[in-house]
Amino acid sequence: MHALRPLLRKSLFNLSAAILACAALLAPRAASAEALLLIEADSGKVLQAENATIPWYPASVTKIMTAYVTLKAVKDGKLTLDTLITVSPTAASQSPSKMGFRPGTQLTVDNALKMMMVKSANDMAVVLAEGVGGSIDGFSAMMNDTAQKLGMTQTSYVNPNGLPADGQITSARDLGILARSFLRDLPEYEYFVHIPAIRFGKRVTGNFNKLIGRYPGADGFKTGFICASGYNLVASATRNGRRLIAVVLGANSGTARAVKAAQLLERGFSQDNLTWLRPSLGTVDKLVPVDASPPNLREDMCGGHRKRPASDDDDALIATNGGTNGSASATGGEAQVTFFTAGLQPPLMKASELMASAPAAAEPVLVYTGPTRTGTALIAAVAADADQQTVAKPRGKKSRVAKKPDAADKPKDAAPKTAAAKTAAAKPAAAKPDAKNDTKSDAKTAAKPAGARHATAKPDSAAKPAASGEQAAKPAKPKAATKPAAKPANNS
């Protein structure tokens, strides 16, 4: 017996090591998978759940809570939808997507909410936070207090817009709870979550949620994206008086998240009469949270393998036949969406085709700066915003055009060797490289004339002497400035 003990210990040790190895292998798969959830809005009954209690970075779906806290304050009489709030320097400095108003601009709570929910404007989220909570920190405390009261035990907020920040975490479970609470507690303000488009001046912006106007019965909620989270969506739809809520976290494109949400919703509606065949998954608030760190999808979403920069307003159609990233079990492949109730002979359409189609025609909701206006005053306000947009465009063009001749006149080689007449004659020659680079970024165009000797040289060779002097350092600055615009790690 004593002789067998070492063998037993060794066997147990090997078994433990094998279990740990399997866990290590399975962990990356779980981290890279999407989180999916489908629930009934009225009862909270879970119809489908996959990784629903794994912590996740919320990105712009954070703005559902921002809207909830703001509208709860309106309902409680602490302010009104007509209350004027002011764009602060902090709000104006937020990363895109944003409206881009200058500090000091005033607008109503109503207009700020519409801009935030449709365009996913990060600056408007901060304007609302400062208007309701006094500061970003003050409003974040209100958001966290509300989350705890609603039972969102896996959620913590640091800012009102979902831009990358340590500690900004949620889960599909908690987002399902929040969406249900919004519909239950604020039914009179529900229209804020399904506005199809807004018109500001001459500019029309459609809702980033592709289900609105495409999926039959779609009536909410909000999209979100940062590199670390992937493409997130909380969506809802109503059919025959029954409302479902779908949550998709970590999809690989804006279209893919909409397709997956449509597939989840369609699956829920089509199986309405077969629920007794499936085991009960309980209610969303009873789902057991997983104690883990949220997966970071930055490399997958924003790595160099992508053909174009990732952003929340992503129109790329992603093929989803059979499902991707572990979603096959959730969606059963490419679901077909029916437009009519059972018993009829409807045409069928794949979810991907539905999301690729044009949205139903809808009149965009007017938004504007300044106090609440109606009638002719509203028309005048919209016209004034349009005029500002028109005036702003020529300014940018003039400044750009003015810089090109200046840059052509400054090279050191040209100044001592030529007179004024020779310089004038040399300008057309300097314009040639600019004409070739019309399709390139302004930063590259501005970098070439920095030195006459390097007018025909490659951009990399012109950038090498950057450390040797101020003159050579100038071309490097525009190149660095172009990176954030090309790689929007921010949400929307």
C-alpha positions as CSV (number, residue, x, y, z in Angstrom):
1,M,0.0,0.0,0.0
2,H,2.8,2.3,0.9
3,A,4.5,1.6,-2.4
4,L,1.3,2.7,-4.3
5,R,1.2,6.1,-2.6
6,P,4.0,7.7,-4.8
7,L,2.2,6.4,-7.9
8,L,-1.1,7.9,-6.8
9,R,0.5,11.2,-6.0
10,K,2.2,11.3,-9.3
11,S,-1.1,10.4,-11.1
12,L,-2.9,13.1,-9.2
13,F,-0.2,15.6,-10.1
14,N,-0.3,14.7,-13.8
15,L,-4.1,15.0,-13.7
16,S,-4.0,18.4,-12.2
17,A,-1.4,19.6,-14.7
18,A,-3.6,18.3,-17.5
19,I,-6.6,20.2,-16.2
20,L,-4.6,23.4,-15.9
21,A,-3.2,23.0,-19.4
22,C,-6.8,22.5,-20.8
23,A,-7.9,25.6,-18.9
24,A,-5.1,27.6,-20.4
25,L,-6.0,26.4,-23.9
26,L,-9.6,27.1,-23.5
27,A,-9.2,30.6,-21.9
28,P,-8.0,32.4,-25.1
29,R,-11.0,30.9,-27.0
30,A,-13.4,32.2,-24.4
31,A,-11.8,35.6,-24.4
32,S,-11.9,35.9,-28.2
33,A,-15.5,34.7,-28.5
34,E,-18.4,37.1,-28.8
35,A,-20.9,37.7,-26.0
36,L,-24.5,37.2,-27.1
37,L,-27.7,37.5,-25.2
38,L,-31.4,37.4,-26.1
39,I,-34.2,38.2,-23.5
40,E,-37.8,39.0,-23.3
41,A,-38.3,42.7,-22.5
42,D,-41.3,42.3,-20.3
43,S,-40.4,39.2,-18.2
44,G,-36.6,39.3,-18.4
45,K,-36.7,35.6,-19.5
46,V,-33.4,34.5,-21.1
47,L,-34.0,32.9,-24.5
48,Q,-30.3,32.6,-25.4
49,A,-27.0,33.3,-23.7
50,E,-23.4,32.9,-24.7
51,N,-20.6,34.4,-22.7
52,A,-23.3,36.8,-21.4
53,T,-21.7,37.2,-17.9
54,I,-18.1,37.7,-19.1
55,P,-16.9,41.3,-18.4
56,W,-16.6,43.5,-21.5
57,Y,-15.6,47.0,-22.4
58,P,-18.9,48.8,-23.2
59,A,-17.7,51.5,-25.6
60,S,-20.6,53.8,-26.7
61,V,-23.4,51.5,-25.4
62,T,-22.4,53.4,-22.2
63,K,-24.6,56.2,-23.6
64,I,-27.7,54.2,-22.8
65,M,-26.9,54.8,-19.1
66,T,-26.0,58.4,-19.8
67,A,-29.4,58.9,-21.4
68,Y,-31.1,56.9,-18.6
69,V,-29.6,59.1,-15.8
70,T,-30.3,62.3,-17.7
71,L,-34.0,61.4,-18.5
72,K,-34.5,60.1,-15.0
73,A,-33.4,63.6,-13.8
74,V,-35.9,65.2,-16.2
75,K,-38.7,62.9,-15.0
76,D,-37.9,63.7,-11.4
77,G,-38.1,67.5,-12.2
78,K,-34.5,68.3,-11.6
79,L,-34.3,69.8,-15.2
80,T,-36.3,69.8,-18.4
81,L,-35.7,68.8,-22.0
82,D,-35.7,72.6,-22.7
83,T,-32.9,73.3,-20.2
84,L,-29.9,75.0,-21.9
85,I,-26.6,73.3,-21.4
86,T,-23.2,74.7,-22.5
87,V,-20.3,73.0,-24.4
88,S,-17.2,73.2,-22.2
89,P,-13.6,73.0,-23.3
90,T,-13.5,69.5,-21.9
91,A,-16.5,68.5,-23.9
92,A,-15.1,70.1,-27.1
93,S,-11.8,68.2,-26.7
94,Q,-13.4,64.8,-26.8
95,S,-12.4,62.4,-29.6
96,P,-14.7,61.6,-32.5
97,S,-17.4,60.8,-33.2
98,K,-18.7,64.2,-32.1
99,M,-20.6,67.3,-33.2
100,G,-17.6,69.5,-33.0
101,F,-19.2,72.6,-31.5
102,R,-17.0,75.3,-30.1
103,P,-16.7,75.9,-26.3
104,G,-19.5,78.3,-25.2
105,T,-22.1,76.9,-27.6
106,Q,-25.4,76.3,-25.9
107,L,-28.1,73.8,-26.8
108,T,-31.0,72.1,-25.1
109,V,-31.0,68.8,-23.2
110,D,-33.4,67.5,-25.9
111,N,-31.1,68.3,-28.8
112,A,-28.0,67.0,-27.0
113,L,-29.7,63.7,-26.3
114,K,-30.8,63.2,-29.9
115,M,-27.3,64.0,-31.2
116,M,-25.7,61.6,-28.7
117,M,-28.0,58.7,-29.4
118,V,-28.1,58.9,-33.2
119,K,-24.6,60.2,-34.1
120,S,-23.0,58.7,-30.9
121,A,-21.5,62.2,-30.2
122,N,-18.9,61.9,-27.5
123,D,-18.9,65.7,-26.9
124,M,-22.7,65.7,-26.3
125,A,-22.3,62.9,-23.7
126,V,-19.9,65.1,-21.7
127,V,-22.2,68.2,-22.2
128,L,-25.1,66.2,-20.6
129,A,-22.9,64.8,-17.9
130,E,-21.6,68.3,-16.9
131,G,-25.1,69.7,-17.1
132,V,-26.7,67.0,-14.9
133,G,-23.9,66.0,-12.6
134,G,-21.7,69.1,-12.6
135,S,-18.6,67.3,-13.9
136,I,-17.6,64.0,-15.5
137,D,-16.7,62.5,-12.1
138,G,-19.9,63.7,-10.5
139,F,-22.0,62.2,-13.3
140,S,-20.0,59.0,-13.3
141,A,-20.8,58.6,-9.6
142,M,-24.5,59.0,-10.5
143,M,-24.1,56.4,-13.2
144,N,-22.5,53.9,-10.9
145,D,-25.1,54.5,-8.2
146,T,-27.9,53.9,-10.7
147,A,-26.2,50.7,-12.0
148,Q,-26.0,49.3,-8.5
149,K,-29.7,50.1,-7.9
150,L,-30.7,48.3,-11.1
151,G,-28.7,45.2,-10.2
152,M,-25.9,45.7,-12.8
153,T,-23.3,44.1,-10.5
154,Q,-20.6,43.7,-13.2
155,T,-20.7,47.3,-14.4
156,S,-18.6,50.3,-13.5
157,Y,-18.3,53.7,-15.2
158,V,-15.5,56.3,-15.5
159,N,-16.9,58.5,-18.2
160,P,-20.3,59.1,-19.9
161,N,-19.4,58.3,-23.4
162,G,-17.4,55.0,-23.3
163,L,-14.1,56.2,-24.6
164,P,-11.2,54.0,-23.4
165,A,-10.7,54.2,-19.7
166,D,-9.5,51.9,-17.0
167,G,-12.5,50.6,-15.0
168,Q,-15.1,51.2,-17.7
169,I,-16.6,47.7,-17.7
170,T,-20.0,46.0,-18.2
171,S,-21.4,42.7,-19.5
172,A,-24.1,41.5,-21.9
173,R,-26.1,40.5,-18.8
174,D,-25.9,44.0,-17.3
175,L,-26.8,45.7,-20.6
176,G,-29.8,43.5,-20.9
177,I,-30.9,44.6,-17.4
178,L,-30.3,48.3,-18.4
179,A,-32.3,48.1,-21.6
180,R,-35.2,46.5,-19.7
181,S,-35.0,49.2,-17.0
182,F,-35.1,52.0,-19.7
183,L,-38.2,50.6,-21.2
184,R,-39.9,50.0,-17.9
185,D,-38.9,53.2,-16.1
186,L,-38.9,55.8,-19.0
187,P,-41.6,54.7,-21.5
188,E,-42.5,58.3,-22.3
189,Y,-38.9,58.9,-23.5
190,E,-38.5,55.7,-25.4
191,Y,-38.4,57.6,-28.8
192,F,-34.8,58.7,-28.0
193,V,-33.6,55.1,-28.7
194,H,-35.0,54.6,-32.1
195,I,-34.7,57.9,-34.0
196,P,-33.8,56.9,-37.6
197,A,-31.8,60.0,-38.5
198,I,-31.1,63.6,-37.5
199,R,-30.6,66.8,-39.6
200,F,-28.2,69.4,-38.3
201,G,-28.1,72.3,-40.8
202,K,-27.4,70.7,-44.2
203,R,-26.0,67.6,-42.7
204,V,-28.1,64.4,-42.3
205,T,-26.7,61.6,-40.1
206,G,-28.4,58.2,-40.0
207,N,-28.6,56.1,-36.9
208,F,-25.5,53.8,-36.5
209,N,-27.8,51.0,-35.5
210,K,-28.5,49.4,-38.8
211,L,-31.5,47.5,-37.6
212,I,-33.5,50.8,-37.4
213,G,-35.5,51.1,-40.7
214,R,-34.3,47.7,-41.9
215,Y,-35.3,45.0,-39.5
216,P,-39.1,44.7,-39.1
217,G,-40.2,46.1,-35.8
218,A,-36.7,47.3,-34.7
219,D,-37.2,50.0,-32.0
220,G,-33.8,50.4,-30.1
221,F,-31.1,50.9,-28.8
222,K,-27.5,51.8,-29.2
223,T,-24.2,50.8,-30.9
224,G,-20.6,51.1,-29.6
225,F,-17.1,50.5,-30.7
226,I,-13.5,50.9,-29.4
227,C,-10.6,48.7,-30.5
228,A,-10.5,46.8,-27.2
229,S,-14.2,46.0,-27.2
230,G,-15.0,45.2,-30.9
231,Y,-18.3,46.1,-32.3
232,N,-21.1,46.2,-29.7
233,L,-24.9,46.6,-30.1
234,V,-27.9,46.5,-27.9
235,A,-31.0,46.1,-30.1
236,S,-34.7,45.6,-29.5
237,A,-37.6,44.8,-31.7
238,T,-41.4,44.3,-31.3
239,R,-43.6,41.8,-33.1
240,N,-47.2,41.0,-32.3
241,G,-47.0,42.9,-29.1
242,R,-43.9,40.9,-27.9
243,R,-40.7,42.8,-27.4
244,L,-37.2,41.1,-27.4
245,I,-33.8,42.6,-26.5
246,A,-30.6,41.3,-28.2
247,V,-27.1,42.1,-27.0
248,V,-24.1,41.5,-29.2
249,L,-20.5,42.3,-28.0
250,G,-17.3,41.8,-29.8
251,A,-18.5,41.5,-33.4
252,N,-15.9,42.1,-36.1
253,S,-17.7,44.9,-38.0
254,G,-20.7,47.3,-37.8
255,T,-22.6,45.2,-40.2
256,A,-21.7,41.9,-38.5
257,R,-23.1,43.0,-35.2
258,A,-26.4,44.1,-36.9
259,V,-26.6,40.8,-38.7
260,K,-26.0,38.8,-35.5
261,A,-28.6,40.9,-33.6
262,A,-31.2,40.3,-36.4
263,Q,-30.5,36.6,-36.3
264,L,-30.9,36.5,-32.5
265,L,-34.2,38.4,-32.7
266,E,-35.5,36.3,-35.6
267,R,-34.7,33.1,-33.8
268,G,-36.5,34.4,-30.7
269,F,-39.6,35.4,-32.6
270,S,-39.8,32.3,-34.8
271,Q,-39.5,29.9,-31.8
272,D,-42.2,31.6,-29.8
273,N,-44.5,28.6,-29.9
274,L,-41.7,26.1,-29.1
275,T,-40.4,27.5,-25.8
276,W,-41.7,24.6,-23.8
277,L,-39.3,22.3,-25.7
278,R,-36.2,24.1,-24.4
279,P,-34.9,24.1,-20.8
280,S,-35.4,27.3,-18.9
281,L,-32.4,29.6,-18.6
282,G,-34.1,31.7,-15.9
283,T,-34.2,35.5,-16.0
284,V,-31.4,37.9,-16.9
285,D,-30.8,39.1,-13.4
286,K,-30.3,35.5,-12.2
287,L,-27.4,34.8,-14.6
288,V,-24.2,34.2,-12.6
289,P,-21.4,36.7,-13.2
290,V,-18.0,35.5,-14.2
291,D,-15.1,36.9,-12.2
292,A,-12.5,37.6,-15.0
293,S,-10.8,40.5,-16.8
294,P,-12.5,41.7,-20.0
295,P,-10.9,40.4,-23.3
296,N,-8.9,43.0,-25.2
297,L,-9.7,42.8,-28.9
298,R,-7.4,45.6,-30.0
299,E,-5.2,43.6,-32.3
300,D,-8.1,41.8,-33.9
301,M,-10.1,45.0,-34.5
302,C,-7.4,47.6,-35.2
303,G,-4.3,45.6,-36.2
304,G,-2.5,46.2,-39.5
305,H,-4.4,43.3,-41.2
306,R,-7.5,45.4,-41.7
307,K,-7.9,47.0,-45.2
308,R,-9.4,50.2,-43.7
309,P,-9.5,51.7,-40.3
310,A,-12.2,50.4,-38.0
311,S,-14.8,52.8,-36.7
312,D,-18.3,52.7,-35.3
313,D,-19.9,53.8,-38.6
314,D,-18.7,50.7,-40.5
315,D,-20.5,50.0,-43.7
316,A,-18.4,47.0,-44.7
317,L,-20.6,43.9,-45.3
318,I,-19.1,40.9,-43.6
319,A,-20.1,37.4,-44.8
320,T,-21.6,35.6,-41.8
321,N,-22.8,32.3,-43.4
322,G,-22.4,29.7,-40.7
323,G,-21.6,32.3,-38.1
324,T,-18.2,33.6,-37.0
325,N,-16.1,33.8,-33.8
326,G,-18.0,31.1,-32.1
327,S,-21.4,32.4,-33.0
328,A,-22.7,29.4,-34.9
329,S,-24.3,27.9,-31.9
330,A,-26.1,31.1,-31.2
331,T,-27.4,31.9,-34.6
332,G,-27.5,28.6,-36.4
333,G,-25.8,30.1,-39.4
334,E,-27.4,32.7,-41.7
335,A,-30.9,33.2,-40.5
336,Q,-33.6,34.3,-42.8
337,V,-35.9,37.1,-41.8
338,T,-39.6,37.0,-42.5
339,F,-41.6,40.2,-43.0
340,F,-45.0,38.8,-42.2
341,T,-46.6,36.7,-39.5
342,A,-46.9,33.0,-39.6
343,G,-49.6,31.5,-41.8
344,L,-48.8,33.8,-44.8
345,Q,-46.4,33.0,-47.6
346,P,-43.7,35.6,-47.1
347,P,-40.6,36.3,-49.2
348,L,-37.5,35.4,-47.3
349,M,-34.4,37.5,-46.9
350,K,-31.1,36.7,-45.3
351,A,-30.1,39.0,-42.5
352,S,-26.9,40.1,-44.3
353,E,-28.9,41.1,-47.3
354,L,-31.4,43.0,-45.1
355,M,-28.6,44.9,-43.4
356,A,-27.1,45.8,-46.8
357,S,-30.4,47.2,-48.1
358,A,-31.3,50.9,-47.9
359,P,-33.2,51.8,-44.7
360,A,-36.9,52.7,-45.0
361,A,-37.5,56.3,-46.0
362,A,-38.0,58.5,-42.9
363,E,-37.9,62.2,-42.3
364,P,-34.8,63.1,-40.2
365,V,-35.4,64.8,-36.9
366,L,-34.2,68.4,-36.8
367,V,-31.6,69.3,-34.2
368,Y,-30.1,72.7,-33.7
369,T,-28.1,74.9,-31.3
370,G,-29.6,77.5,-29.0
371,P,-32.9,77.5,-27.0
372,T,-36.0,75.6,-27.9
373,R,-37.7,77.1,-31.0
374,T,-40.8,76.5,-33.0
375,G,-42.4,77.8,-36.2
376,T,-40.4,80.5,-38.1
377,A,-37.9,80.7,-35.2
378,L,-37.0,77.0,-35.7
379,I,-36.6,77.6,-39.5
380,A,-34.3,80.5,-38.8
381,A,-32.2,78.5,-36.3
382,V,-31.8,75.6,-38.7
383,A,-30.8,78.1,-41.5
384,A,-28.3,79.7,-39.2
385,D,-26.6,76.4,-38.4
386,A,-26.6,75.6,-42.2
387,D,-25.0,79.0,-42.9
388,Q,-22.2,78.3,-40.3
389,Q,-21.5,75.0,-42.0
390,T,-21.3,76.8,-45.4
391,V,-19.0,79.5,-44.1
392,A,-16.7,77.0,-42.4
393,K,-15.9,75.1,-45.6
394,P,-14.2,77.9,-47.6
395,R,-12.1,78.8,-44.6
396,G,-10.5,75.4,-44.7
397,K,-9.9,75.5,-48.4
398,K,-8.4,79.0,-48.4
399,S,-6.0,78.2,-45.6
400,R,-4.9,75.0,-47.4
401,V,-4.4,76.8,-50.8
402,A,-2.5,79.6,-49.1
403,K,-0.1,77.2,-47.5
404,K,1.0,75.6,-50.8
405,P,2.5,78.7,-52.4
406,D,4.1,79.7,-49.1
407,A,5.8,76.3,-48.8
408,A,7.0,76.6,-52.4
409,D,8.6,80.0,-51.8
410,K,10.5,79.1,-48.6
411,P,13.1,76.4,-49.7
412,K,16.6,77.5,-48.9
413,D,18.1,76.4,-52.3
414,A,15.6,78.5,-54.3
415,A,15.9,81.8,-52.3
416,P,19.6,82.7,-52.9
417,K,19.8,81.5,-56.5
418,T,16.7,83.1,-58.0
419,A,15.3,86.5,-58.4
420,A,11.6,87.3,-57.9
421,A,10.9,86.6,-61.6
422,K,12.6,83.2,-61.4
423,T,10.8,82.3,-58.3
424,A,7.5,83.1,-60.0
425,A,8.5,81.0,-63.0
426,A,9.5,78.1,-60.6
427,K,6.0,77.9,-59.0
428,P,4.3,75.8,-61.7
429,A,7.2,73.3,-61.3
430,A,6.6,73.1,-57.6
431,A,2.9,72.5,-58.1
432,K,3.5,69.3,-60.1
433,P,4.1,67.0,-57.1
434,D,1.1,68.5,-55.4
435,A,-1.1,67.6,-58.4
436,K,0.1,64.0,-58.3
437,N,-0.8,63.8,-54.6
438,D,-4.3,65.2,-54.7
439,T,-5.7,61.9,-53.6
440,K,-3.3,61.7,-50.7
441,S,-3.7,63.2,-47.2
442,D,-3.1,66.9,-46.6
443,A,-0.2,65.9,-44.3
444,K,1.8,64.2,-47.1
445,T,1.1,67.1,-49.5
446,A,2.3,69.6,-47.0
447,A,5.4,67.6,-46.2
448,K,6.9,67.5,-49.7
449,P,7.6,71.2,-50.3
450,A,9.4,71.5,-47.0
451,G,12.8,71.3,-48.8
452,A,13.3,72.0,-52.5
453,R,16.1,69.4,-52.8
454,H,13.7,66.7,-51.7
455,A,10.8,67.6,-54.0
456,T,11.3,64.4,-55.9
457,A,12.6,62.3,-53.1
458,K,10.6,59.6,-51.3
459,P,8.6,60.7,-48.2
460,D,10.7,58.4,-46.0
461,S,14.0,59.9,-47.1
462,A,12.7,63.4,-46.4
463,A,11.7,62.3,-42.9
464,K,15.1,60.8,-41.9
465,P,16.8,64.1,-41.0
466,A,14.0,65.0,-38.6
467,A,16.3,64.8,-35.6
468,S,19.0,67.0,-37.1
469,G,17.2,70.3,-37.2
470,E,13.9,72.2,-36.9
471,Q,13.5,72.5,-40.7
472,A,13.6,68.8,-41.2
473,A,11.4,68.2,-38.2
474,K,8.4,70.0,-39.7
475,P,7.4,67.3,-42.2
476,A,7.2,64.7,-39.5
477,K,4.5,66.5,-37.5
478,P,1.7,66.2,-40.1
479,K,2.5,62.5,-40.5
480,A,2.0,61.9,-36.8
481,A,-1.1,64.0,-36.8
482,T,-2.7,61.7,-39.4
483,K,-2.4,58.6,-37.4
484,P,-5.4,59.2,-34.9
485,A,-7.6,60.1,-37.9
486,A,-6.7,57.0,-39.8
487,K,-7.0,54.7,-36.8
488,P,-10.0,55.7,-34.7
489,A,-9.7,53.6,-31.6
490,N,-12.6,55.6,-30.3
491,N,-16.2,54.7,-30.3
492,S,-19.0,56.0,-31.4
